[in-house]
């Protein structure tokens, strides 16, 4: 019991939220990093931590508590925003909330990995052209293998399977989105500043 009392005690380290670079973002303070007791439940339940060796949710919280948010510029892009961390945390903390705040900060500073920029461009193109984010042809053989042998064996040949079920090979839906709905989607993309797709350049 004593160890938990020690871990739960706030130690004055002389570090302010401003040292993490996004002190005004309510998602950062709302994440609860200051009351994290490093039990590791977030990490144990995180699918991204299971997949990527360089993403440890518990470490995100400890680095924020130590004012080392700047060191997370690469790792925060691994989070899939499933919020398993929040569901498992005994203190209702949320690593996912902190990650969102940090992503916005790094994005504003232009510190976004090229792979993330590529994915963003691809998703925006898909939204603009088809009204969907993830299309079947994006599940390439190489990508499927990154998810491990179980996923690969289950999903390999999905495009052909979908065609046999009556779906279009290049569409995630059984029927295309109506033209009037597509116009609304494109209007939303423009209104939110997300219209910079390759299609329009």
Number of C-alpha atoms within 10 A of each C-alpha: 5 7 7 11 10 11 14 14 10 12 9 7 9 7 13 14 18 11 15 21 17 19 14 11 16 12 19 24 17 15 22 18 23 19 17 23 20 18 13 16 17 25 23 16 18 21 16 19 18 13 13 12 9 14 21 22 27 21 16 22 26 18 17 22 21 17 19 17 23 15 13 19 17 15 17 24 19 17 20 13 15 12 17 19 25 19 15 18 20 13 12 15 24 25 31 24 23 25 27 19 22 24 20 15 19 20 13 10 9 9 13 17 13 9 10 12 11 11 11 15 18 18 18 24 20 17 20 25 15 20 22 18 15 16 17 15 13 11 16 11 13 9 11 18 16 11 11 11 11 10 12 16 11 10 15 15 13 14 19 12 13 18 14 11 10 11 17 17 18 14 20 18 15 13 10 13 13 10 11 8 11 18 13 12 18 18 15 13 17 13 10 9 9 15 20 14 18 11 12 8 6
